[in-house]
């Protein structure tokens, strides 16, 4: 019956997990000798940390910016996150918490599509520069390639260090069939040449930066994202299912935007091929991008064509912290992405003790330990995913072992650790000669 027959954690397992969670935060005496960065300008042009993840273009990047900036602010770093004003009713500045403000910069019509945003970058950058003259940051941290292009403009104008995180890369997406305009790939290469530090979420992404963009490895730093252990942690599966109104049948979970890149069609085809005819798949997420409505329609038609209407439940995007209930309720989480720079969904599921079956790409290679915390599939074939689903659902002892190992592994990932690493990088980059930027 898999995890659907809930077996409470043993005393020894609980003690092991508690010990991992209570680990002291890493400290380095050398930090005291480095300059302390007091102000950071964070650029997030196309998506806001205030937006609901799982809708539009909002996803893991929203969570990344919000959680990382929050941890920086709590460590005493004043942060302003600059976002394009995507709604005319937005306040100019919103304080999320002390030291963490979101500033909305007018640039083009509020309802501009993602395809129109490249033409609005310069206007956005000018608005950011106007505010930075008063804010006077020590460093600029750009997220995604559009923000990176804006960051180049800011760096040239104000002579500030530029740190970039790309989250996705055009040339990596092209390998999996998700082609982006060549102009984006060229812009990414230019930003990387201008940046003083290029951040990677994991070693596989660092290798992709070198392979596809020939970035000097000396300028690449790895800062692994974290997970909020206060929200995402093991708990009662029975209680989570009661809260969601789910029955005790096998529960498969997919969390993410409904777009081809995330592979929700693979998750649905997997459900159709597993042995348990009573298993259900919950899909938590919404339409993404200009073709989002058509993709949702295609996916719903696929469900109907496969005769799975009674076994697939579509759930609209949820507030981020509420996702923990879905993870705890599930027997396993499917993450069949075509490409993934990191894979926060896989980490959050693992933190809740839910085994993950994921595609063997990008950051998922570091998050899922094959046979220990879940399984990796080096294929788009749903039959291969179904084999591992059947293995977990058919063996409660295996399911428990994977669950315990997943939660223990995820305990090593915290946002405070990520922020501490990033503060050291910020401090280092402020002491260097800035990398030259081409016009």
Number of C-alpha atoms within 10 A of each C-alpha: 16 23 29 20 14 16 13 12 15 9 8 9 14 14 12 13 19 13 13 16 19 9 10 8 9 9 10 9 7 8 13 8 8 14 14 17 20 19 20 25 24 25 30 25 28 22 25 27 23 15 16 18 24 24 20 19 22 22 23 19 22 20 21 19 21 19 22 21 25 23 20 24 22 16 15 14 21 21 22 26 25 28 24 27 24 21 13 12 8 13 11 12 14 15 11 13 11 13 18 22 20 24 23 24 23 20 22 17 14 14 11 13 12 13 9 12 17 16 12 18 23 17 15 24 24 18 17 25 19 11 15 17 10 8 15 15 20 18 22 25 23 28 26 20 28 23 27 30 25 25 32 26 20 21 22 16 12 13 12 20 27 29 28 27 21 23 18 17 23 21 23 24 17 14 11 13 13 14 12 14 10 11 11 17 19 14 16 22 19 19 27 30 21 26 28 23 26 26 26 25 20 21 19 17 25 20 17 18 23 13 12 14 19 13 18 13 13 8 16 22 19 17 19 20 24 22 26 16 18 8 16 25 25 25 17 16 26 19 13 18 20 14 12 12 9 17 13 18 18 22 25 25 24 26 25 24 29 26 22 17 17 19 21 23 20 20 24 26 19 21 26 22 17 21 15 16 13 13 17 24 24 21 23 20 22 24 22 22 17 13 10 19 15 13 17 18 12 13 18 17 13 16 19 13 10 12 12 19 14 11 17 20 14 13 12 14 20 17 11 14 11 12 18 19 23 26 33 26 30 29 28 29 27 28 27 30 24 22 25 24 23 26 23 21 22 26 26 26 31 34 31 30 32 34 33 33 25 26 24 23 23 24 22 28 20 15 23 26 17 17 12 16 26 28 23 24 18 13 15 15 13 20 17 16 27 20 14 19 28 15 15 24 24 16 13 18 14 17 24 22 16 26 27 24 21 29 26 24 20 28 25 15 19 20 21 22 20 20 25 21 17 20 21 17 18 25 18 15 21 19 11 10 9 17 15 12 16 10 8
